């Protein structure tokens, strides 16, 4: 079977060592093998199984602790009445056949690529980029072509870009129930002669309602939270602004900071603005300041302002969905003493 190391590569040449899926049978068997060797999986696919049991019940997958599906849900057009029920089926089947308590669903309405991410013990182990949708035909019968990489930088970069383009995150079971109800109530309008292709049956309003509810959970009135993981809290102050992009936020958070040896004991870095958690990153490695490339910041100006020879920056990736959902938008104002100017705070380390 396909050779998988228990950790991703970090050397510059590894990104060239791409493994063709065609050399190891069909996508169905290859994905099944990778599922069995991972504990966290993210599936990004516009088209889905009509019944996810066709895949999930073909393998023993109780090793999967976290599973995320990123897909589309057109509010008008093809599959208008079908897709809500596919999402419901995913929740039911994934919950039954894995150890994930709450399978995660995000919607990326312009998604066209098909990507499959695999992690073990919090570390990237593989990524498949392919033409194959997560469907029975896509994985088993069609002539589909793709490759596998274990290059950590490639995997982390593509994952961050994928997540950043989500339109609706963490679609709840209640929201899916509402979507199915709307589809069911309008099913009678479709006949052999009349297809509901360009009619809004209320799916968009349901999704917008979900989105507003999620935003309300991130409001400034959220209660204080306690952080249980070993972490570094980084207050961004003037580096943060209202319409900051995910890449800008990451680069503003990762450097450059005056930190001591305690940095090596931290698992996560928190972006903090005005006492609220804006994002959480898993720290991969610390580097001397200005080691890494910055695409959105003029570091020549930054190093002129401070002695960068005594500062550090971290290389990281977005934390797991479980961690991000646990902390983003929560208040940590109570952790900072009034008038404290140090932008850095260590927690549990």
For each residue, the residues with C-beta under 8 A, 3 or more apart:
1: 24 33
2: 19 24 30 33 34 148
3: 19
4: 33 34 37 125 126 150
5: 8 9 125 150
6: 120 125
7: 123 125
8: 5 14 123 124 125 126 150 151 152 155
9: 5 14 17 150 151 152
10: 14 152 153
11: 14
12: 15
13: 16 17
14: 8 9 10 11 17 149 150 151
15: 12 18 149 151 153 154
16: 13
17: 9 13 14 149 150 151
18: 15 147 148 149
19: 2 3 23 24 147 148 149
20: 23 24 145 146 147
21: 24 27 30 128 130 144 145 146 147 148
22: 145
23: 19 20
24: 1 2 19 20 21 29 30
25: 29 30
26: 29 30 139 140
27: 21 30 31 128 130 132 138 139 140 144 146
28: 31 32 55 58 139 140
29: 24 25 26 32 33
30: 2 21 24 25 26 27 33 34 128 148
31: 27 28 34 35 55 116 128 139
32: 28 29 35 36 55 58 59
33: 1 2 4 29 30 36 37
34: 2 4 30 31 37 38 41 116 118 125 126 128
35: 31 32 38 41 59 61 64 118
36: 32 33 59 60 61 63
37: 4 33 34 118 120 125
38: 34 35 41 63 64 118 119 120 125 126
39: 63 64 65 66 119 120 121
40: 64 65 66 67 118 119 120 122 320
41: 34 35 38 64 66 67 68 116 117 118 119
42: 67 68 69 70 115 116 117 159 162
43: 67 68 69 70 115 116 134
44: 70 71 108 111 113 114 115 116 117 162
45: 48 69 70 71 111 114 133 134 135 138
46: 71 72 111 112 114 133
47: 133 134 135 138
48: 45 52 69 71 83 86 90 133 134 135
49: 52 54 55 86 89 134 135 136
50: 54 86 135 136
51: 54 89 93
52: 48 49 55 56 89 90 93 94
53: 56 57 93 97
54: 49 50 51 57 58 136
55: 28 31 32 49 52 58 59 134 136 139
56: 52 53 59 61 93 94 96 97 98
57: 53 54 93 97
58: 28 32 54 55
59: 32 35 36 55 56
60: 36 63
61: 35 36 56 64 97 98
62: 97 98 99
63: 36 38 39 60 99
64: 35 38 39 40 41 61 67 98 99 100
65: 39 40 98 99 100
66: 39 40 41 100 104 320 321 322
67: 40 41 42 43 64 94 98 100 103 104
68: 41 42 43 103 104 105 106 321
69: 42 43 45 48 87 90 94 103 104 105 106
70: 42 43 44 45 105 106 107 108 111 162 166
71: 44 45 46 48 83 87 105 106 107 108 111
72: 46 83 107 108 109 110 111
73: 83 84 87 107 109 179 203 207
74: 77 78 79 80 83 109
75: 80 200 203 204 207
76: 80 197 198 199 200
77: 74 80 197 198
78: 74 197
79: 74 82 83
80: 74 75 76 77 83 183 196 197 199 201 203
81: 84 183 186 187 190 196 201
82: 79 85 86 183
83: 48 71 72 73 74 79 80 86 87
84: 73 81 87 88 176 179 180 182 183 203
85: 82 88 89 180 183
86: 48 49 50 82 83 89 90
87: 69 71 73 83 84 90 91 105 171 176 179
88: 84 85 91 92 176 177 180
89: 49 51 52 85 86 92 93
90: 48 52 69 86 87 93 94 103 105
91: 87 88 94 95 103 105 173 176
92: 88 89 95 96
93: 51 52 53 56 57 89 90 96 97
94: 52 56 67 69 90 91 97 98 100 103
95: 91 92 98 100 101 102 103
96: 56 92 93
97: 53 56 57 61 62 93 94
98: 56 61 62 64 65 67 94 95 103
99: 62 63 64 65
100: 64 65 66 67 94 95 103
101: 95
102: 95
103: 67 68 69 90 91 94 95 98 100
104: 66 67 68 69 170 321
105: 68 69 70 71 87 90 91 170 171 176
106: 68 69 70 71 163 166 168 169 170 171
107: 70 71 72 73 166 167 168 169 171 207
108: 44 70 71 72 111 162 165 166 167
109: 72 73 74 167
110: 72 165
111: 44 45 46 70 71 72 108 165
112: 46
113: 44 129
114: 44 45 46 129 130 131 132 133 134 138 146
115: 42 43 44 127 128 129 130 158 162
116: 31 34 41 42 43 44 127 128 130 134
117: 41 42 44 124 126 127 155 159
118: 34 35 37 38 40 41 124 125 126 127
119: 38 39 40 41 122 123 124 125
120: 6 37 38 39 40 123 125
121: 39
122: 40 119 282 320
123: 7 8 119 120
124: 8 117 118 119 127 150 152 155 156
125: 4 5 6 7 8 34 37 38 118 119 120 150
126: 4 8 34 38 117 118 148 149 150 155
127: 115 116 117 118 124 148 149 150 154 155 158 159
128: 21 27 30 31 34 115 116 146 147 148
129: 113 114 115 146 147 149 158
130: 21 27 114 115 116 144 145 146 147
131: 114 144 145 146
132: 27 114 138 139 142 144 146
133: 45 46 47 48 114 137 138 139
134: 43 45 47 48 49 55 114 116 138 139
135: 45 47 48 49 50 138 139
136: 49 50 54 55 139 140 141
137: 133 140 141 142
138: 27 45 47 114 132 133 134 135 142 144
139: 26 27 28 31 55 132 133 134 135 136 144
140: 26 27 28 136 137
141: 136 137
142: 132 137 138
143:
144: 21 27 130 131 132 138 139
145: 20 21 22 130 131
146: 20 21 27 114 128 129 130 131 132
147: 18 19 20 21 128 129 130
148: 2 18 19 21 30 126 127 128
149: 14 15 17 18 19 126 127 129 154 155
150: 4 5 8 9 14 17 124 125 126 127 155
151: 8 9 14 15 17 154 155
152: 8 9 10 124 155 156 284
153: 10 15 156 157
154: 15 127 149 151 157 158
155: 8 117 124 126 127 149 150 151 152 158 159
156: 124 152 153 159 160 284 317
157: 153 154 160 161
158: 115 127 129 154 155 161 162
159: 42 117 127 155 156 162 163 317 318
160: 156 157 163 164 246 247 250 317 318
161: 157 158 164 165
162: 42 44 70 108 115 158 159 165 166
163: 106 159 160 166 246 318
164: 160 161 245 246 247
165: 108 110 111 161 162
166: 70 106 107 108 162 163 169
167: 107 108 109
168: 106 107 171 207 210 211
169: 106 107 166 214
170: 104 105 106 214 321 325
171: 87 105 106 107 168 175 176 210
172: 175 176 210
173: 91 176 177
174: 177 178
175: 171 172 178 179 206 207 209 210
176: 84 87 88 91 105 171 172 173 179 180
177: 88 173 174 180 181
178: 174 175 181 182 206
179: 73 84 87 175 176 182 183 203 206 207
180: 84 85 88 176 177 183 184
181: 177 178 184 185
182: 84 178 179 185 186 201 202 203 206
183: 80 81 82 84 85 179 180 186 187 201 203
184: 180 181 187
185: 181 182 201
186: 81 182 183 189 190 196 199 201 202
187: 81 183 184 190
188:
189: 186 194 196 199
190: 81 186 187 194 195 196
191: 194
192:
193:
194: 189 190 191
195: 190
196: 80 81 186 189 190 199 201
197: 76 77 78 80
198: 76 77
199: 76 80 186 189 196
200: 75 76 203 204
201: 80 81 182 183 185 186 196
202: 182 186 205 206
203: 73 75 80 84 179 182 183 200 206 207
204: 75 200 207 208
205: 202 208 209
206: 175 178 179 182 202 203 209 210
207: 73 75 107 168 175 179 203 204 210 211
208: 204 205 211 212
209: 175 205 206 212 213
210: 168 171 172 175 206 207 213 214
211: 168 207 208 214 215
212: 208 209 215 216
213: 209 210 216 217
214: 169 170 210 211 217 218
215: 211 212 218 219
216: 212 213 219
217: 213 214 222 329
218: 214 215 222 328 329
219: 215 216 222 329
220: 274 276 331
221:
222: 217 218 219 225 276 329 330 331
223: 330 331
224: 330 331 332 333 334
225: 222 277 327 330 331 332
226:
227: 231 233 270 327 332 347 348
228: 348
229: 267 268 323 347 348
230: 265 266 267 268 347 348 349
231: 227 266 267 268 269 270 346 347 348 349
232: 259 263 266 268 269 270 283 344 345 346 347 349
233: 227 270 272 332 335 344 345 346 347
234: 253 257 269 270 271 272 343 344
235: 272 273 336 343 344 345
236: 239 240 252 253 271 272 273 278 343
237: 240 273 343
238:
239: 236 252
240: 236 237 244 249 252 271 273 278
241: 244
242:
243:
244: 240 241 248 249 252
245: 164 248 249 296
246: 160 163 164 249 250 279
247: 160 164 250 251 295 296
248: 244 245 251 252 296 297
249: 240 244 245 246 252 253 271 278 279
250: 160 246 247 253 254 279 281 316
251: 247 248 254 255 294 295 296 297
252: 236 239 240 244 248 249 271 297
253: 234 236 249 250 269 271 279 281
254: 250 251 269 281 292 313 314 315 316
255: 251 289 290 292 294 311 312 313 314
256: 289 290 299 302 303 306 308 311 312 313
257: 234 289 311 312 313 343 344
258: 306 310 311 312 344
259: 232 262 263 286 311 312 344
260: 263
261: 264
262: 259 265 266 346 349
263: 232 259 260 266 286 312 314
264: 261 286
265: 230 262 346 349
266: 230 231 232 262 263 269 283 346 349
267: 229 230 231 282 283
268: 229 230 231 232 280 281 282 283 319 323
269: 231 232 234 253 254 266 280 281 283 314 316
270: 227 231 232 233 234 277 279 280 281 327 332
271: 234 236 240 249 252 253 277 278 279 280 281
272: 233 234 235 236 275 276 277 278 332
273: 235 236 237 240 276 278
274: 220
275: 272 331 332 333 336
276: 220 222 272 273 329 330 331 332 333
277: 225 270 271 272 280 327 328 329 330 331 332
278: 236 240 249 271 272 273 328
279: 246 249 250 253 270 271 318 324 328
280: 268 269 270 271 277 318 319 323 324 327 328
281: 250 253 254 268 269 270 271 314 316 317 318 319
282: 122 267 268 316 317 318 319 320 323
283: 232 266 267 268 269 286 314 315 316
284: 152 156 314 315 316 317
285: 314 315
286: 259 263 264 283 312 313 314 315
287: 291 292 312 313 314 315
288: 291 309 311 312 313
289: 255 256 257 303 308 309 311 312 313
290: 255 256 299 303 308 313
291: 287 288 313
292: 254 255 287 313 315
293:
294: 251 255 297 299
295: 247 251
296: 245 247 248 251
297: 248 251 252 294 302
298: 301 302
299: 256 290 294 302 303
300: 303 304
301: 298 304 305
302: 256 297 298 299 305 306 308
303: 256 289 290 299 300 306 308
304: 300 301
305: 301 302
306: 256 258 302 303 311
307: 310 311
308: 256 289 290 302 303 311
309: 288 289
310: 258 307
311: 255 256 257 258 259 288 289 306 307 308
312: 255 256 257 258 259 263 286 287 288 289
313: 254 255 256 257 286 287 288 289 290 291 292
314: 254 255 263 269 281 283 284 285 286 287
315: 254 283 284 285 286 287 292
316: 250 254 269 281 282 283 284
317: 156 159 160 281 282 284
318: 159 160 163 279 280 281 282 324
319: 268 280 281 282 323 324
320: 40 66 122 282 323 324
321: 66 68 104 170 324 325
322: 66 325 326
323: 229 268 280 282 319 320 326 327
324: 279 280 318 319 320 321 327 328
325: 170 321 322 328
326: 322 323
327: 225 227 270 277 280 323 324 330
328: 218 277 278 279 280 324 325
329: 217 218 219 222 276 277
330: 222 223 224 225 276 277 327
331: 220 222 223 224 225 275 276 277 334
332: 224 225 227 233 270 272 275 276 277 335 336
333: 224 275 276 336
334: 224 331
335: 233 332 345 347
336: 235 275 332 333 340 345
337: 340
338:
339:
340: 336 337
341:
342: 345
343: 234 235 236 237 257
344: 232 233 234 235 257 258 259
345: 232 233 235 335 336 342
346: 231 232 233 262 265 266 349
347: 227 229 230 231 232 233 335
348: 227 228 229 230 231
349: 230 231 232 262 265 266 346
